Amino acid sequence: MALADFIPPEGQRRIADAITDAERHTTGEICVHVTPRCRRNVMKRAVKTFNRLHLYTTKRRNAVLIFVAYEDRKLAILGDTAINEAVPEGFWDGEVEELTRYLKAGRPVDGLCAIIARMGERLSEYFPGERDDENELSNEVTFDDIDDDDDHDEDYGNME
């Protein structure tokens, strides 16, 4: 299944707009990455994707990745170092659970937009918006179909 089959172009625009709106209230940067498969450890795969997309390059180290492997029904939310140092452990668990419900219901765009809005609000508590803040990362959904057979640990955020 191609990205457009999971998130049609109109949905991709809605998600990019949701990111733009959410980032108006925070210096945090929110990114969405979608892939069909993640056979092994979704958190390890999210870390690899975070690094491959150079999300660690933000000035404040406060980027967040929402990683969805739709065919394997897995997801993860991963924050950069400044976020991980500022927020309590399990900070994103509610968002993972809520997005899981939307994905199971076949409403990925609605779910991603709702989670992104909530993430913007929550990030603004730790990283409030600043007048001169610039958008450091693209708000467009990214996609790949890379295989991950080299990951072997247990899963986090499994949608089953």
QUICORGI-V192209 format. One line per field, one symbol per residue. phi: phi as a letter, one per 30 degrees, with the letter a starting at -180 (. if undefined). Layout:
phi->???
This chain:
phi->.dedddbdeddddddddddeddddcbddccbbbbbdbadcdddddddededddhddddechbdbcccbcddchbaabbcdeddddccdeieceddddddedddddibddedddddddddedddddcbddbecdcddbdcddcbabddbddcbcddbiddd
